[in-house]
């Protein structure tokens, strides 16, 4: 009996030793960046690059009233084509045009649909809109009436928008609206890009921890709060959080934002590690999760801007770099869209492509307006 108890005792010691080794290895892997994500290039990377380099992405030159009217009619025709595949998408795009009268913004929203559909039938219908006998019949009032009569008003070309998890995440994220808007304002970042990146993190958590999500987050309609290798609703790693803090103070860094941002993350406790952890994993108040995430995005945008590249209006690139980490943020003329691979509703995404799709989907536009992005088009 004594020998048996000794064996049991040794077995328990071995088990705890293994657990300790795994946890310690994981800690140092995160601390020294060994868990940094390699990611993969998005299958549609060339499409994103070509669109960004095209004339449609840049500010349009002054055109006369006739050209502007023709461009609007062709655009309305394209929105009508979208309604054949997703009435919800067409309505969201038309609502955005009614609200902002920004044709460049609408082209970007149409492009998001094009990337998801990408079939010859869709392209043929869009090309048909270039025919004057087709587009001349269109006006905003005509299309509004037509869309109101279509059935399947909730259908979307974006698979996540038709999913049960979207309803859960949407309900939960709206509870954090004020915190997201506040963090965006404090960091000087478009709240909609914060929203989009956070939503991708939530979809990623749902797909990697589905059982846990179903048991806890779904019934309570709350966001997943990562707290193992990464912390909070935006999954910020400890090493990343520390670098964000240091970048705020380092005036020689390419990530330095300016003196007005230096004290945003100052600690009021001696134990910085504990306060950092408590801030990022607070389940009742996610403000600091959003603030760290906002500053992370702001620092990346600033780094690229200092090297002569403006990526402020490219959510697909911002999402990719947010996912891959500071170490992969290398300013260049042709940045790559990619990151972690996800599968939603049978469709494959990368972190960057899903960020882009969420941003330009028009979903939650009333709470997180596209106005900031529209303003970028006219700066």
N, C-alpha and C positions, 0 to 999 in steps of 0.2 A: 504493500500500500504506500509505503514511504517513497519507494522508487517511482511509483506511478505519479505521486504528487510532485516529485522533483521534475519529472518529464513535463508535466503540465505547466509548472512554473517556468521552466526553460522555454517552452513553446510560447508562453505569453510574452516573455522577454524578447524573443526573436521577432514576434509580431510587432511589438512596439518599436523595436529597433528598425524594422523595415519601414514602418509608417514614418518614423522620424527621419529616416534617410530620404524617403520620397518627398516629404514636406521641405526638408532642408535643400534638397536638389532643386525643387521647384522654386523655392525662394531665391536662390542664387541665380537660377536660370533667368528669372524675371529681372532681378537686380542688374545683371550684366548683359541683358538684351538677347539672351540665347533663345528666347521664345518669340522674337520678332517675326512677324509674318512675312513669308516670301511672296505669297500671292501669285496670281497668274494674269496674263494679258487678256482683256476681254475680247471675245470673238468679233465684236463690232467696233473695235478700237479704231480701225481705219475710217469707219463712218463718222465717228465722233471727231476725228482729226480733220477730215475733209470738210465737215460742216463748220468747224471752228475757223478754218482757213478761208472759207467761202465768203463772198461779198455779203451774203444774207446775215452773217453773224456780226459784221461790223456796222457801224452807224451808217444809215442810208444818206446819200446826198439829197439835196433839195430836188424835189420833183414837182412838176406842175399838177394842177388839180385833176386833170384828166388821167394822168398816169397813176396818181394816188387812188382815184376811183376804180380804175381797172385792177390795180393791185388788191384793193379791198374785195372786189367781186370774186377774183380768183381765190383769194383766201377763204371767203365764205363758202365757195364751191368746195374747197378742200375740206372744210369743217363738215359739210354735208356728206362727203364721201366717208369721213370718219364715223359718222352716225350709222352707216351700214354695218359697222363692226362693233361699235360701242356707243350707244346713245348717251351714256353718262359722260364719256370723254368729250363728245361733241358739245354737250351742254356746258361743261366746265370751261372749254376753250372759248365758246361764244360769250359766256358770262365774263371771262377775263378781258375779252376784246371790248365788250360794252363798258366795262369798268375803267380800263386804262387807255383804250384807243391806241395801243402800242403794237404795230404790225410785227416788229422784230421779236417781241415776247411771244406772240402767237406763232410765229415761224418755229420758235424753239419748242413750244408745246406740241405743235404738229410733228416736229422731228422726233420727239419722244415716242409718239404713236407709231411713226414710220419705222423706227428701230425695232419696236416690239412686233409689228406686223411683218414688214419686210417681204411681202409676197408680190408676185407679178400682177395679180388681179388688182391689188390696191394701187400699185404704180400706174397701171393702165387707166384706172379711173381718175387718178390725180392728173395724169397727162391730158385727159379729156377736158379737164377744167381750163386748159389753155385755149380752148376753142371759144371764140367770142359768142357763138350762138348758144353755148352752154352757160358761160359765166354771166352773161348779160341779164339773165333772169333773176340774179341774186341780189338781195338787200338784207339788212339786218332783220327787219320786221318780217320779211318773207321766211327767212330761215328759222326765226324764233317760233313762228306759227307752225311750221313744218315739224320741228323737233318736238313741240308740245303734243303733237298728234301721234308720235311714234310710240309703239309699245316697247316694253323692255327698257324702261328708262333707267334702271339700275345696272344694266349690263356695262361691262368695261373690258377693254382690250388688255388691261393690266391684270394678270391673274391674282396678285395679292389683294387687289381691290374687291374681288369677289369672294374672298376667303373669310372663314369664321374668325381666324386669328386677327385679321384686320379690324374687325368690329371690336374685339377685346382691346387691342393696342390703341385704336382710335379713341375709345372711351377713356382709357387710362391717361393718354397723353394730354387730353383736354383738361384734365385735373391739374396739370402742370403748366398750363398756358401762361399764367402770370410769372412763374419762375423762369420760363424760357424767354419771355419777352424782357424780363428784368436783366437776365444774364446777357442777352444779346445787346441790350442798351449799354450795360456797363462795359462790355468788351468792344463795342462798336462793330458788331457782326450781325448780318441779316438773320433774324430769328428763324426764317424758313430753312436756311441751310443747317442750323442747329437741329431743328425739328427733323429734317430728312435724314441726317446722320444718325440721330438717336433712334429713329424708326427702323433703320437698317440693323442697328445693334439689337433691337428688340426682336426683329424677325430672325436674326442669327441665333439669339438665345432660344427662341421658340423652337428652332429646328435642331439645335444641339442639346437642349434640355427639355424636350417635349413633355415628358411625363411630369416633371416638376412644374412646368408651366401650366399644364392641365389641372393639376391638383391645387395649386395655390394662387397663381396670378389670374387665371381665367375666372374663377368664382368671385374673386375680390375686385376684378377689373382694375388691377394695378400693374405697373411696369415691372419687368424683371430687373433685379438689382444684383448684378454680378459682384461677387466678393471673394473670389478665389485668386486666380492669376491676374484678374483685372477688377476694378472696383466701380460700383455705381451704375446708373442707368445708361451711361455712355461708355462703360467698360474701359476706364482709364487705368493703365498700369502704373504701379508705384514709380518706376523709373521715369516714365513719361511725365507724371505729375511733378516730380522733382525737377525735371528739365524745364517744364513750363514755368515753375517758380523761379528758377535760376535765370531763365531768359528775360524775365521781367526786370531783373536788376542789372544784367550785364550789358552795359552801354556799348561794348565793342562787338556784340553778337549781331549777326544778320537777322536774328529773330527779335531783336529789341524793338519794343513798340513805342517807347517814349516815356518821359517822366510822369505823365498823368496816369500811367498804368502800373507804375513800379510797386505800389503798395496794395494792390487789389487782393493779393493772396497772403498778406502778412499774418503771422501767427500771434496769438495772445497767450499761448501756453508754452512752457519750457519744453515739453515733450511734443516736438513737431510731428514725429511719426504717428503718434496716437491721434493728434488733432487732424492730420491729413486723412488718416483712415476714417475717422469719425465723420469728417466732412463729406467724403465721397461715398460712404456707405449708409448715410442717414436715410432711412426708409420713409420718414415722414416729410422731409424737406429735401428736394433734389436740386436746390439752387446751385450748390457748389459743384455738383456733377456737371450741370450745364455751363457754369462759369469756367471751369477747367477746360471743358470741351470747346467753348467759344474762344478762349484765349489760345488754345492749341491751334484752332483753325486760323485765327488772326495772325499768329506768329508764322505759320506756313505762308499765308498770303503776303505778309511783310517780307519774308525771306525772298520769295520769288519776285516781288515788286522791286526790291533793291538790286536784283540782278537783271532787271529790265523786262520782266514777264508778268503780265497781269492775268491772274487766274481767278479773280474775284467773282466773275460771272460764269464760272465753269464748275458746277456742283459735282460733275462726274470726276474731275481731277481732285477737288477738295476731299471728296469722299474716299477716293483711292489713297491719298496721302495720309488722311486721318487713320485709315485702317492699317497702312503699312508702317507708319512711324517716322519719327524725325530722321532716322538713318537712311531712309529711302527717298527723302525729299531733296532732290537734286534739280535745281532750276535749269530748264532747257527749252528749246523752241517747240519741240513736239513731245509733250508729256504723254505718258501712257495711261489709259483707263484700265483698271483691273482691281486686284486685291483678292480677298477671300472669296471662294466660290460658294454660292448658295443655290438651292433649288426650291422654288415656290410654285405651287400649282402645276408642277410638271415642266416649268420653264427654268432655264439656267440663267443665273445672274452672277456678276461679280459685285463686290461691295460698291465700287464706283458707279457701275451701270444702274444699280438699284437706287442709289442716292439721286442720280440724275432723273430717273423715272418718277420717283416720289416727289421731287422738287417741282417738276413741270407737269405733274398729273392734274393739278388744280384742286386736289383733295385738301380739305381744311383751309381753303383759301380765305374764308371769312375771318378765321381766327389767326392765321399766319399768312398775311397778304403777300402777293407777288409784287407789291408796290416797290419794295426795296430793289428788286431785280429790274423792274421797269425803269426806276430812276437811274440805274447804272447805264441803261441804254441811251439816256439823254444827257449824261454828264459830259 
